[in-house]
């Protein structure tokens, strides 16, 4: 059985700065989502919003702004999640 690693590796060199920026921001969104999920499952110690929720809102905002700056559409799920996070006191 042969593997086809050539085309995959060739595609990496064709990525643009925008791709790298967006991939980095998306990784931060995923990390913030995971941290927020862990925090939401832990017992609450007061009514103050968690820093993980703030981190998630900030990372989603940065990702949405980057998409807009590259003239790419912001997925409806991200817009909705931002709207929900902003509505939570």
C-alpha positions, 0 to 999 in steps of 0.5 A: 500500500502506498501513501500520498503525502506529496500533495498534502505537503505541497498544499501547506506551502500554498497557505497564505498569511490569512490562512495562518491567521485564521487557523491560529484564531480558530485554535484559540476559539476551540481552546476557549470553548473547551475551557469554558465547558470545563468551567460550566461543569464545575460547581459555581462559587458566586454569580460573577461571570467566569473569565473563561466565558470572557475569554471565549467572547473575546476569541470569538470576537477576534475571529469574527473581526478577522473574517470580516477584515479578509472579506469572508462571511462570519458563519451564522453559528458564530454570530449567534454564539457571540450574540448569546454571550453578549446577552449573558450578564 
